[in-house]
Amino acid sequence: MTGKDDVSILKISSSDIPESERVTMLRDFYCRGVLKAELDVRDGEPIVASLTAHSLPDAQLLLGTLFGARVVRSRQLVVDGDDSLALVFNRSGTVGVTGRGRDLLLGPGDAVLTSAEDATTFERFVAGDCFSLRVPRRVLAPIIMDVDDSVMRVIRDRQTEIRVLVDYATSLVRENALATPALRELGVGHLHDLLALVLGPTDEVREGAGRRGAKAARLRKAKFLIVNNCWRQDLSVAGVAQELGVTPRYLQRLFEAEGKTFSSFLIEQRLKRAHRMLREPEFAERPVSSIAYDVGFGDLSYFNRSFRRAYGATPSDVRSGAAE
């Protein structure tokens, strides 16, 4: 992302570049205008590309197409500290997205949220074009119930919300509104709000009647409270239940209905926060014990055991980059 008041526009078109230079130029385009990634060229196919990247404070728009090459965000590259999240919307054709052990195929109108913290591969199988909106994790974390649960899930039932988001973003570009600081700030804020609408609770909408209505709404609110207050050592099922106006036992049953407990969800959120902090340069000098206490753990030994069980590595391994 750019600085507070900066905006940059990068364009690239294969029709303007000799074929022998396209891979090099496209790699440079992605590293400067999108995110650090490698390009794997498909044998026997020329690369066809027409891409425009608009980099703004806390938002990045990428429009166009790339055909004949894979974009690979490898394990070696994800250690760069980029934690941004991108909504990738496939306007036409077919795109494959691989990450988090999933192989997704996006048809026309499909979208998916991806994370720069994950090793991910993007490959267009049928000619067409895409739209993507990339924002820092810190933008989405406070307004999405559990942003990690939204990553690498195909979005097919939010067509109205996606259309409004894409139409609004393209109108900002078309009307050159991003060149004006006041309009740019307002526009980026609207993009964040529209992205939050796209990433709404689509899974709950599709689930059975027992998960709809008041129960689902209370569980969503409970998770939201936990995610945004998990660092508090005094956070308890009784306190969250009181905030929701229900009994602790009722709240526990809401979690049990989806195979979790209040405590397991709370520990999971604390571990996720610790994992992110261990990978961020700004916390590189902070001791592991301090991070454990900052995210809500009161017992360092329990933190270490829980962390290793969740990630298959020690906190020190994650910090040093030794863990895959």
C-alpha positions in Angstrom: 0.0 0.0 0.0 1.1 3.6 -0.4 1.7 6.4 2.1 -1.1 8.4 3.6 -1.6 10.9 0.8 0.0 8.9 -2.1 -1.6 7.4 -5.1 0.1 5.6 -7.9 -1.1 4.0 -11.2 0.8 1.3 -13.0 -0.2 -0.1 -16.3 1.2 -3.0 -18.4 0.1 -4.5 -21.7 1.8 -7.4 -23.5 1.0 -5.7 -26.8 3.6 -3.0 -26.0 6.3 -5.4 -24.9 8.5 -7.8 -26.9 7.6 -11.4 -26.0 11.2 -12.0 -24.8 10.8 -9.3 -22.2 7.2 -10.0 -21.0 8.0 -12.2 -18.0 10.6 -9.8 -16.6 8.3 -6.8 -17.0 5.3 -8.6 -15.5 7.4 -9.7 -12.5 8.5 -6.1 -12.0 4.9 -5.0 -12.4 3.6 -7.4 -9.7 6.4 -6.6 -7.2 5.9 -2.8 -7.6 2.2 -2.6 -8.2 0.5 -5.6 -6.6 2.5 -7.9 -4.3 5.7 -9.9 -4.4 5.1 -12.9 -6.6 6.7 -15.1 -9.2 5.4 -15.9 -12.7 5.5 -19.4 -14.1 5.1 -19.5 -17.9 3.0 -22.2 -19.5 4.9 -24.0 -22.2 4.0 -23.2 -25.7 1.7 -20.4 -24.9 2.4 -16.7 -25.3 1.7 -14.4 -22.4 -1.3 -12.1 -22.9 -1.6 -9.3 -20.3 -3.4 -6.1 -19.9 -3.4 -4.9 -16.3 -3.8 -1.6 -14.4 -3.0 -1.3 -10.7 -4.2 1.7 -8.6 -2.4 1.9 -5.3 -4.0 4.1 -2.7 -3.7 4.6 1.1 -5.2 1.4 2.5 -6.5 0.1 -0.8 -5.3 -1.3 -4.1 -7.3 -1.9 -7.2 -6.2 -4.3 -9.9 -8.2 -4.6 -13.2 -7.5 -6.6 -16.3 -6.3 -9.9 -17.5 -3.3 -12.2 -17.5 -3.3 -15.4 -19.6 -0.5 -17.9 -20.3 1.2 -17.7 -16.9 0.7 -18.6 -13.3 1.1 -16.0 -10.5 2.8 -17.7 -7.6 3.0 -16.3 -4.1 5.4 -18.9 -2.7 6.3 -19.9 0.8 9.6 -18.1 0.3 7.9 -14.9 -0.5 5.2 -14.8 2.3 7.8 -14.1 4.9 7.9 -10.4 3.6 5.4 -9.4 6.3 2.6 -8.5 3.9 -0.6 -9.4 5.6 -3.0 -7.8 3.1 -6.3 -9.5 2.0 -7.6 -9.3 -1.5 -11.1 -9.9 -2.9 -10.6 -11.5 -6.3 -13.7 -11.2 -8.6 -13.7 -13.2 -11.8 -15.7 -11.2 -14.3 -15.4 -13.7 -17.2 -13.6 -16.9 -18.2 -12.2 -19.3 -15.6 -9.6 -18.8 -13.0 -8.0 -21.4 -10.7 -6.9 -20.4 -7.2 -4.9 -22.7 -4.9 -4.1 -22.1 -1.3 -4.6 -23.3 2.2 -4.9 -26.9 0.9 -7.8 -25.9 -1.4 -8.0 -25.9 -5.2 -10.8 -23.5 -6.2 -12.2 -22.8 -9.7 -13.8 -19.4 -10.2 -16.3 -19.2 -13.0 -17.9 -15.9 -14.3 -19.3 -14.0 -11.3 -17.4 -16.0 -8.6 -15.2 -14.3 -6.1 -12.8 -15.4 -3.3 -10.9 -13.6 -0.5 -7.2 -14.4 -0.4 -4.4 -13.6 2.1 -0.9 -12.5 1.3 0.2 -14.5 4.3 -0.6 -17.7 2.5 1.3 -19.5 -0.3 -1.2 -19.0 -3.2 -1.3 -19.7 -6.9 -3.5 -17.9 -9.4 -3.9 -19.3 -13.0 -6.4 -18.3 -15.7 -7.6 -21.3 -17.7 -10.1 -19.6 -19.9 -9.6 -16.1 -21.3 -11.4 -13.3 -19.4 -10.7 -10.6 -16.9 -10.6 -10.0 -13.2 -11.1 -7.3 -10.6 -9.4 -7.3 -7.3 -9.5 -5.1 -4.2 -6.6 -5.5 -1.8 -6.6 -3.9 1.7 -4.5 -4.3 4.9 -5.6 -6.9 7.4 -6.0 -4.2 10.0 -8.8 -2.6 7.9 -11.0 -5.7 7.8 -10.2 -7.3 11.2 -12.4 -4.9 13.2 -15.4 -5.1 10.8 -15.5 -8.8 9.8 -16.5 -11.3 12.5 -13.6 -13.7 11.7 -11.7 -12.6 8.7 -9.6 -15.8 8.6 -12.7 -17.9 8.2 -13.6 -15.9 5.1 -10.3 -16.7 3.3 -10.4 -19.2 0.4 -14.1 -19.7 0.3 -15.9 -19.2 -3.0 -18.4 -16.4 -2.9 -21.4 -17.0 -5.2 -24.4 -15.7 -3.4 -23.5 -12.0 -2.9 -23.9 -10.9 -6.5 -25.7 -7.7 -5.7 -23.1 -6.6 -3.2 -20.2 -7.6 -5.5 -21.8 -5.7 -8.4 -22.2 -2.6 -6.3 -18.6 -2.8 -5.1 -17.1 -3.3 -8.6 -19.3 -0.7 -10.2 -18.4 1.8 -7.6 -14.6 1.1 -7.8 -14.6 1.3 -11.6 -16.5 4.6 -11.5 -13.9 6.0 -9.2 -11.3 5.1 -11.8 -13.4 6.2 -14.8 -14.2 9.6 -13.2 -10.6 10.2 -12.0 -12.0 10.7 -8.5 -8.9 9.1 -7.0 -6.8 12.0 -8.0 -8.5 14.4 -5.5 -7.4 13.8 -1.9 -10.8 14.5 -0.3 -12.6 12.3 -2.8 -9.9 9.6 -2.5 -10.3 9.4 1.2 -14.1 9.2 1.0 -13.9 6.7 -1.9 -11.5 4.3 0.0 -13.7 4.4 3.0 -16.7 3.4 0.9 -14.7 0.6 -0.7 -13.9 -0.8 2.8 -17.6 -0.6 3.7 -18.7 -2.3 0.5 -16.1 -5.0 0.9 -17.4 -5.7 4.4 -20.9 -6.2 2.9 -19.5 -8.7 0.4 -17.9 -10.7 3.1 -21.0 -10.9 5.2 -22.2 -14.1 6.9 -23.0 -16.0 3.7 -22.4 -19.4 5.2 -25.0 -18.9 8.0 -27.6 -17.8 5.4 -27.3 -21.2 3.7 -27.4 -23.3 6.9 -30.4 -25.0 8.3 -33.3 -23.4 10.2 -31.7 -24.3 13.6 -28.8 -21.9 12.7 -31.0 -19.1 11.4 -32.6 -16.2 13.1 -31.9 -15.1 16.6 -29.5 -17.9 17.5 -27.2 -17.3 14.5 -27.3 -13.6 15.1 -26.3 -14.0 18.8 -23.5 -16.4 17.9 -22.1 -14.0 15.3 -22.2 -11.2 17.8 -20.5 -13.3 20.4 -17.7 -14.2 18.0 -17.3 -10.6 17.0 -17.0 -9.6 20.7 -14.4 -12.4 21.3 -12.3 -11.6 18.2 -12.1 -7.9 19.1 -11.5 -8.4 22.8 -9.5 -11.7 22.9 -6.4 -10.0 24.4 -8.3 -9.3 27.6 -7.3 -11.8 30.3 -10.6 -11.2 32.1 -12.7 -12.1 29.0 -15.1 -14.8 30.1 -18.2 -16.7 28.9 -20.1 -15.0 31.7 -19.1 -11.5 30.6 -19.9 -12.1 26.9 -23.2 -13.7 27.8 -24.1 -10.7 30.0 -23.3 -8.4 27.0 -25.7 -10.5 24.8 -28.4 -10.7 27.5 -28.3 -14.5 27.6 -27.1 -17.1 30.2 -23.6 -18.6 30.0 -25.0 -22.0 29.4 -27.1 -20.8 26.5 -24.0 -19.2 25.0 -22.1 -22.4 25.4 -24.8 -24.4 23.6 -24.5 -22.0 20.6 -20.8 -22.8 20.3 -21.4 -26.5 20.9 -23.9 -26.6 18.0 -21.1 -26.0 15.6 -18.6 -28.3 17.3 -16.7 -25.7 19.3 -16.6 -24.3 22.9 -16.3 -20.8 24.0 -12.9 -21.5 25.4 -11.6 -23.2 22.3 -12.7 -20.3 20.1 -11.2 -17.8 22.4 -7.8 -19.6 22.5 -7.9 -19.9 18.7 -8.3 -16.1 18.3 -5.5 -15.4 20.8 -3.1 -17.8 19.0 -4.0 -16.2 15.6 -3.1 -12.8 17.0 0.1 -14.1 18.5 1.0 -15.8 15.2 0.5 -12.5 13.3 2.6 -10.5 15.8 5.5 -13.0 15.6 5.6 -12.4 11.8 5.4 -8.7 11.9 8.7 -6.7 11.9 7.3 -4.1 14.4 7.2 -6.8 17.1 10.6 -8.3 16.2 12.3 -7.0 19.4 9.4 -8.0 21.7 10.0 -11.2 23.7 7.8 -14.2 23.0 6.6 -14.1 26.7 5.5 -10.5 26.2 3.5 -11.3 23.1 1.9 -14.2 24.9 0.7 -11.9 27.7 -0.3 -9.2 25.2 -2.7 -11.5 23.4 -4.4 -12.7 26.7 -2.4 -15.7 27.9 -1.5 -15.7 31.6 0.6 -18.9 31.6 3.6 -19.0 29.2 3.9 -22.8 29.3 0.3 -23.2 28.3 0.8 -20.7 25.5 3.8 -22.6 24.2 2.0 -25.9 24.3 -1.2 -24.5 22.6 0.8 -22.7 20.0 2.8 -25.8 19.0 -0.4 -27.9 18.9 -2.1 -25.4 16.6 0.8 -24.6 14.2 3.1 -27.6 14.5 6.0 -25.2 15.4 7.3 -23.2 18.3 6.8 -19.4 18.5 10.5 -19.0 17.9 10.4 -21.1 14.8 7.6 -18.9 13.4 9.4 -15.7 14.2 12.7 -16.9 12.6 10.9 -18.2 9.5 12.0 -21.8 10.1 8.4 -23.0 10.2 6.7 -23.6 6.8 
